[in-house]
Amino acid sequence: MLSDRIKRLKTDVMERECYYEFAHNSRHGSWVKDANPWVRDVALDRVRHNDLSMVQLRANLLRELVELSAIDIYPDWTLAGEHLCGHVFQCRLPNFRDQAAFLSEFGLTADDADRLKDNLEWFTRRDKRTSVGRPAFDPAPEVNNGSGNCVYSAGGWIENHSIRDFRKLVQVGFAGLQEEIEAAQSGIAIDDPEYPQKENFWEAALAVCKAGIRLGERYAALAAEKGLDEMAEACRRVPARGARTFREATQALWFGHIVTCGEDGINANSIGRMDQILYPYYQADMDAGRITREDAVELMAELACKLYLDYDVQAITLAGCDADGKDATNELTYIILEVTEQLGVIRDVSVRITPDTPQRLYDTCARMLAAGGGIPFLFNDSCFIPALTERGIDARDAWDYAPIGCIELTIPGKANPHAVSGWFNVTKCLELAMHDGVDPITGTQLGPQTGKLADFASYEDFYAAYCRQVEYFAQRMIYHINRGE
């Protein structure tokens, strides 16, 4: 059963106003103190005058937010870290029209407000800048002007619904990643045709590493100041360097997630195969007598509360096969499911099934599903791994797949899918296939002429017309996604 401490942590996160609510409310001009745009403004002011590319600007802004955000350690928590103040990439501009109320809420002068507005509008314009020139394809069908003729929407998207390589971060830390980047920089000639593009990325990546290292340093100092010696020791180690214990590995994983959300917004950025990432540290601590199973349950419950606080599709994946195709279910798989069951909150948890999945795991999943809530999701490795390899994913990568967000599949640390860069209306394509590519609402010839429903001799002919409509618009959607990105 849940300990009294975990019950208090659950109450804490359930009573807080989460960022996801704030992000939506802010569209209507409602701002909360914890997301003070003044912090964003100072950070923007410190980076906007430098000669930085877009990717470097975002990375350096992350580093500034780590430095400027107020931090705290709340009672009962043993895992350090809260999401960064600012959330600059998802928040809408404040409502400057009611300047008197805005000034009063944040204690700003009129000059302050003008500078804040200038900085935020500059960043918004820069962030949305896309390629120049006339599109190769007429973008009209993608515009939903209320007439009902929207077939697709596309334009590129900065959020990426990703799973970072948390396994590597836990193993080597941001300092290890920094050393790897510096080694890559020194190993290529500056006259290499690819050097400028790689340099652009490397410089941004180094800023992210510095942000991660600094995040641990700040919490280590605060924990030491509050007399939290165990927490301070963990934060001095991670996420700068590789974890040595189960607690350090869990802390590193959470810090890595904070950095991810600071750069990409609190979004469907998922954890991936959490039991596989953390199990070696759990087993080493168990073998050395450093922890008990009950200790691990307590720590996983605390991490679950951290992840629940702001957004419910930060997906976790459990079980499945290893690189040799063998079932990788372990004791931490059951601990995480046990915690999920006991907490009784909505969590995005998936379980991968293999031909050798233990009966105990089937029984656990069945019991949880029978209780309601639809958790965990089940993914059959025998289906999904071949589906990935058939679509060009290397078999050496496909075994490590994990779902993100709305259960799109990705490869942790090796894919940047930008899953919401485009939206496609297949039902509209079906309608167009019935009307020779003409929109029956407007009478406009939107798609290719593929015949009318009454003229098809067979279902196969009708289905072929539908596929032609889908292909026609999918090509254009992909073009605009690539162009926008």
C-alpha positions in Angstrom: 0.0 0.0 0.0 1.0 3.6 -0.4 3.0 5.1 2.4 1.7 8.2 4.2 4.5 10.3 2.6 3.4 9.2 -0.9 -0.2 9.9 -0.1 0.9 13.5 0.9 2.8 13.9 -2.4 -0.2 12.7 -4.3 -2.4 15.2 -2.6 0.3 17.9 -3.3 0.3 17.3 -7.1 -3.5 16.9 -7.3 -4.0 20.3 -5.7 -1.5 22.2 -7.7 -2.6 24.1 -10.9 -0.7 22.2 -13.5 1.2 23.9 -16.4 -1.1 22.2 -19.0 -4.1 24.1 -17.6 -2.0 27.3 -17.6 -1.0 26.9 -21.2 -4.6 26.6 -22.3 -5.8 29.4 -20.0 -3.1 31.7 -21.2 -4.6 31.7 -24.7 -7.3 33.8 -23.2 -4.9 36.2 -21.4 -5.0 34.5 -18.0 -1.6 34.3 -16.5 -0.4 32.8 -13.2 2.4 33.9 -10.9 4.4 30.7 -11.4 4.8 31.4 -15.1 5.9 35.0 -14.8 6.9 36.3 -18.3 9.4 38.6 -16.7 11.8 35.6 -16.4 11.3 34.9 -20.0 12.0 38.5 -20.9 15.3 38.6 -19.0 16.4 35.4 -20.7 15.4 36.6 -24.1 17.1 39.9 -23.6 20.3 38.1 -22.7 20.4 36.1 -25.9 18.5 38.0 -28.6 21.4 40.4 -29.4 23.9 37.6 -30.1 24.5 36.3 -33.6 22.7 32.9 -33.1 20.9 30.6 -35.4 17.4 29.5 -34.4 18.6 26.2 -32.9 21.4 28.0 -31.0 19.0 30.6 -29.7 16.6 28.0 -28.4 19.5 26.1 -26.7 21.0 29.2 -25.1 17.6 30.4 -24.0 17.2 27.0 -22.2 20.5 27.6 -20.5 19.4 31.0 -19.4 16.1 29.7 -18.1 18.0 27.1 -16.0 20.0 29.9 -14.5 17.2 32.4 -13.9 14.2 30.2 -12.9 13.4 30.2 -9.2 13.9 26.8 -7.7 12.6 25.2 -4.5 12.5 21.8 -2.7 9.1 21.2 -1.2 8.4 19.2 2.0 8.3 15.4 1.8 10.1 15.2 -1.6 13.4 13.3 -2.0 13.6 13.8 -5.8 14.8 17.3 -6.6 13.6 19.4 -9.5 10.5 21.2 -10.8 9.8 22.2 -14.4 11.4 25.5 -15.4 9.7 28.8 -15.2 8.9 30.4 -18.5 7.7 27.6 -20.8 8.7 30.1 -23.5 8.0 27.9 -26.5 4.4 27.0 -25.8 3.0 30.1 -24.0 1.0 32.7 -26.0 1.8 36.4 -25.7 0.2 38.1 -22.7 -2.7 40.5 -23.3 -1.0 43.8 -23.5 -4.2 45.6 -24.3 -5.1 45.7 -20.7 -1.8 47.2 -19.8 -2.9 48.6 -16.4 -3.9 45.2 -15.1 -0.8 43.6 -16.6 1.5 46.1 -14.9 -0.4 45.7 -11.6 -0.2 41.9 -11.7 3.6 41.8 -12.3 4.7 45.0 -10.7 6.1 46.4 -13.9 6.6 49.9 -15.2 5.3 51.0 -18.6 8.9 50.9 -19.9 9.2 47.3 -18.6 6.0 46.3 -20.4 7.2 47.8 -23.7 10.5 45.9 -23.5 8.8 42.7 -22.5 6.4 43.0 -25.5 9.2 43.8 -27.9 11.3 40.8 -26.7 8.4 38.3 -26.9 7.1 39.5 -30.2 10.7 39.3 -31.6 11.1 35.8 -30.5 7.6 34.7 -31.7 8.4 36.2 -35.2 11.8 34.5 -35.3 10.5 31.1 -34.0 7.8 31.0 -36.8 10.1 32.0 -39.7 9.9 29.5 -42.5 11.5 29.1 -45.9 11.1 32.0 -48.4 9.8 32.1 -51.9 6.7 30.9 -53.6 5.5 27.3 -52.7 5.8 24.8 -55.5 2.3 23.6 -54.7 -0.8 25.7 -54.3 -1.5 25.6 -50.5 -5.2 26.5 -50.9 -6.6 23.0 -50.0 -4.9 23.1 -46.6 -6.7 26.2 -45.5 -9.8 25.6 -43.4 -11.8 28.7 -44.1 -15.0 27.3 -42.7 -16.2 26.0 -46.1 -15.5 22.4 -45.2 -12.8 21.9 -47.8 -9.9 21.3 -45.4 -8.0 18.2 -46.6 -4.9 18.7 -44.6 -3.0 21.2 -42.5 0.7 21.4 -42.6 3.5 23.8 -41.9 6.2 22.3 -39.8 6.2 22.1 -36.0 8.9 22.8 -33.5 7.6 20.3 -30.9 8.7 16.8 -31.6 6.9 14.3 -29.4 10.2 12.6 -28.8 11.9 10.1 -26.5 15.5 11.3 -25.7 18.3 8.8 -25.1 17.7 8.7 -21.4 19.6 5.4 -21.1 22.8 7.1 -22.4 22.2 10.3 -20.2 21.9 8.1 -17.1 25.0 6.2 -18.0 27.4 9.1 -19.0 25.6 12.3 -17.9 25.7 15.7 -19.6 29.4 16.0 -19.0 29.9 12.8 -20.9 27.8 14.0 -23.7 29.7 17.3 -23.8 33.0 15.4 -24.1 31.5 13.3 -27.0 30.5 16.5 -28.8 33.9 18.1 -28.3 35.6 15.0 -29.6 33.4 15.1 -32.7 34.2 18.8 -33.3 37.9 18.1 -33.2 37.6 15.1 -35.5 36.4 16.9 -38.6 38.2 19.3 -40.9 36.6 22.8 -41.1 36.6 22.7 -44.9 34.4 19.6 -44.9 31.2 20.5 -46.7 29.1 19.3 -43.8 31.0 21.1 -41.1 28.9 24.3 -41.0 25.6 22.4 -40.5 27.2 20.1 -37.9 28.9 23.0 -36.1 25.5 24.7 -35.8 24.0 21.7 -34.1 27.1 21.0 -31.9 27.1 24.6 -30.6 23.5 24.2 -29.6 24.0 20.8 -28.1 26.9 22.1 -25.9 24.5 24.8 -24.6 22.0 22.1 -23.7 24.7 20.1 -21.9 25.7 23.2 -19.9 22.1 23.7 -19.0 21.8 20.1 -17.7 25.0 20.4 -15.6 23.9 23.7 -14.2 20.5 22.4 -13.2 22.1 19.7 -11.0 24.5 22.2 -9.5 21.8 24.6 -8.5 19.7 21.9 -6.8 22.8 20.4 -5.1 23.5 23.8 -3.5 19.9 24.3 -2.4 19.6 20.8 -1.0 22.9 21.3 1.0 21.6 24.6 2.3 18.4 22.9 3.5 20.4 20.1 5.2 19.2 17.4 2.7 22.5 15.6 2.5 21.4 12.6 0.4 19.7 14.7 -2.1 22.6 17.1 -2.3 25.0 14.2 -2.9 22.8 12.8 -5.7 22.5 16.2 -7.4 26.3 16.8 -7.2 26.7 13.6 -9.2 23.8 13.7 -11.6 22.9 14.8 -14.2 26.5 15.9 -14.8 28.0 12.5 -14.6 26.8 8.9 -14.9 24.6 7.5 -12.1 26.0 4.9 -9.7 22.9 3.9 -7.8 19.2 3.4 -8.3 18.4 6.7 -6.6 21.0 8.6 -8.7 19.7 7.0 -11.9 16.1 8.0 -11.1 17.2 11.5 -10.2 19.2 11.7 -13.5 16.2 10.5 -15.5 13.9 13.1 -13.9 16.5 15.9 -14.5 16.8 14.9 -18.1 13.1 15.1 -18.5 13.1 18.6 -17.0 15.7 19.7 -19.5 13.7 18.1 -22.3 10.5 19.9 -21.3 12.5 23.2 -20.8 13.6 23.0 -24.4 10.5 21.5 -26.0 7.7 22.5 -23.7 5.8 20.2 -21.4 4.5 18.1 -24.2 4.2 14.5 -25.2 7.9 14.0 -24.5 8.0 10.5 -23.2 10.4 8.5 -21.0 10.6 5.3 -23.0 11.5 1.9 -21.6 11.9 3.0 -18.0 12.2 -0.5 -16.5 15.1 -1.2 -18.9 16.8 2.1 -18.2 16.7 1.8 -14.4 16.8 -2.0 -13.8 20.6 -2.4 -13.8 20.9 0.1 -11.0 18.0 -1.4 -9.1 19.6 -4.9 -9.3 23.0 -3.7 -8.4 21.6 -1.9 -5.3 19.6 -5.0 -4.3 22.7 -7.3 -4.7 24.8 -4.9 -2.6 22.1 -4.5 0.1 21.8 -0.8 -0.4 18.0 -0.8 -0.9 15.0 -3.0 -0.4 12.2 -3.7 -2.8 10.0 -1.4 -0.6 12.5 1.4 -1.1 12.3 1.0 -4.8 8.4 1.0 -4.7 8.6 4.3 -2.7 11.0 5.9 -5.2 9.0 4.9 -8.2 5.8 6.2 -6.6 7.5 9.5 -6.0 8.7 9.7 -9.6 5.1 8.9 -10.7 3.9 11.9 -8.8 6.5 14.1 -10.4 5.5 12.9 -13.9 1.8 13.2 -13.2 2.0 16.9 -12.1 1.9 18.6 -15.4 0.9 16.4 -18.3 -0.6 12.9 -18.6 0.9 11.6 -21.8 4.6 11.5 -20.8 4.5 7.9 -21.7 6.3 5.1 -20.0 7.0 1.7 -21.7 7.7 -1.5 -19.9 8.8 -5.1 -20.8 9.3 -6.3 -24.4 12.3 -7.9 -25.9 16.0 -7.1 -25.7 18.5 -6.8 -28.6 18.8 -10.6 -28.7 15.0 -11.0 -29.0 14.6 -12.4 -25.5 11.9 -11.3 -23.2 13.2 -8.5 -21.0 10.5 -8.4 -18.3 12.2 -7.8 -14.9 11.2 -7.0 -11.3 11.1 -3.3 -11.9 8.5 -3.9 -14.6 6.2 -5.2 -11.8 7.2 -2.5 -9.3 6.2 0.3 -11.8 2.9 -1.4 -12.6 2.3 -1.9 -8.9 2.8 1.8 -8.2 0.6 2.7 -11.1 -2.2 0.5 -9.7 -1.8 1.9 -6.2 -1.7 5.6 -7.1 -4.9 5.4 -9.0 -4.2 8.4 -11.3 -4.2 8.6 -15.1 -0.8 7.6 -16.4 0.3 6.8 -19.9 1.8 3.3 -19.4 2.4 0.7 -22.1 3.5 -2.9 -21.8 5.2 -4.7 -24.7 4.3 -8.3 -25.2 6.6 -11.0 -26.6 6.1 -14.7 -27.3 7.8 -15.4 -23.9 6.0 -12.9 -21.8 5.6 -14.4 -18.3 2.1 -15.4 -17.2 2.6 -13.2 -14.1 2.8 -10.1 -16.4 -0.3 -11.1 -18.3 -2.2 -11.6 -15.1 -1.1 -8.2 -13.7 -2.1 -6.3 -16.9 -5.4 -8.2 -17.1 -6.2 -7.2 -13.5 -5.4 -3.6 -14.1 -7.4 -3.5 -17.4 -10.4 -5.1 -15.7 -10.4 -2.4 -13.0 -11.1 0.2 -15.8 -9.1 3.1 -17.2 -7.6 1.3 -20.1 -4.1 1.1 -18.6 -1.7 -0.4 -19.5 -1.8 -0.2 -23.3 -0.5 -3.5 -24.9 1.9 -3.6 -27.8 2.7 -6.9 -29.5 6.4 -7.1 -30.4 5.7 -9.9 -32.9 3.6 -7.3 -34.9 5.3 -4.0 -34.3 9.0 -4.9 -34.7 8.3 -6.4 -38.2 6.1 -3.4 -39.1 9.0 -1.1 -38.2 11.6 -3.0 -40.1 9.3 -3.3 -43.2 9.3 0.5 -43.2 13.0 0.9 -43.2 13.9 0.9 -39.5 17.1 -1.1 -38.9 16.5 -4.3 -37.0 19.3 -3.2 -34.6 17.1 -0.3 -33.6 13.5 -1.6 -34.0 13.7 -3.9 -31.0 14.1 -0.8 -28.7 10.9 0.9 -29.9 8.6 2.8 -27.6 5.3 4.7 -28.0 5.0 8.4 -27.5 2.0 10.7 -26.9 -1.0 9.4 -28.8 0.8 6.0 -29.2 3.0 6.9 -32.2 6.0 4.6 -32.3 9.5 5.9 -32.2 13.1 4.8 -31.5 14.4 6.4 -28.3 17.4 8.7 -28.9 17.4 8.0 -32.7 14.3 9.7 -34.1 12.9 13.2 -34.2 9.5 12.5 -35.6 7.7 15.9 -35.3 4.5 13.8 -35.1 2.2 16.8 -35.1 3.7 18.7 -38.1 0.7 17.9 -40.2 -3.0 16.8 -39.9 -4.7 14.8 -42.6 -8.4 14.4 -43.2 -8.8 10.9 -44.8 -12.6 11.2 -44.6 -12.4 14.2 -47.0 -10.4 12.1 -49.4 -13.2 9.5 -49.3 -15.7 12.2 -50.1 -13.6 13.5 -53.0 -13.2 9.9 -54.3 -17.0 9.8 -54.5 -17.3 13.0 -56.4 -14.5 12.9 -59.0 -12.2 15.1 -56.9 -14.8 17.8 -56.6 -15.7 19.2 -53.2 -19.5 18.8 -53.0 -19.9 21.6 -50.6 -18.2 24.3 -52.7 -18.1 22.8 -56.2 -14.4 23.3 -56.3 -12.1 20.8 -58.1 -9.8 20.1 -55.1 -8.4 16.7 -56.0 -7.5 14.8 -59.2 -10.4 13.6 -61.4 -10.8 9.9 -60.4 -14.4 9.2 -61.4 -17.8 9.4 -59.7 -19.2 6.9 -57.4 -22.0 5.8 -59.8 -19.5 5.1 -62.5 -17.3 2.6 -60.6 -17.6 -0.9 -61.8 -16.4 -2.5 -58.6 -15.4 -1.7 -55.0 -11.7 -2.2 -56.1 -12.1 0.7 -58.6 -13.6 2.9 -55.9 -10.8 2.0 -53.5 -8.2 2.8 -56.1 -9.7 6.2 -56.6 -9.7 6.8 -52.9 -6.0 5.9 -52.7 -5.2 8.3 -55.5 -6.8 11.1 -53.6 -4.9 10.2 -50.4 -1.6 10.0 -52.3 -2.2 13.3 -54.1 -2.9 15.3 -50.9 -0.4 13.4 -48.7 2.4 14.4 -51.1 1.4 18.0 -50.7 1.1 17.8 -47.0 4.6 16.3 -46.7 6.0 19.0 -49.0 4.6 21.8 -46.7 5.8 20.0 -43.6 9.3 19.7 -44.9 9.2 23.3 -46.2 8.0 24.6 -42.9 10.6 22.7 -40.8 
